[in-house]
Amino acid sequence: EKLVIERGAEDRNRLVGVVQSVVWQGDQHSIVFEVEGETLRLICAPLGEPPRPGMPLAVDFSAENAMLIAHDSGANA
């Protein structure tokens, strides 16, 4: 398991935020949450009970299982 939405091992990275939206997309959930003023999107396998908007969310992950995608603000277009 690469993503843990519960307390993981101590050697994992942790993001704690508040859920903004959850969209079920058939074979995955798209969860948008805010962490320290930054908006992040989490794509994961469908969850039996996904978090609801307004709920706190803690996500533990290892660096090798993360992918950072820069936000395209269109400033260079």
Disulfide bonds with the S-S distance in Angstrom:
none
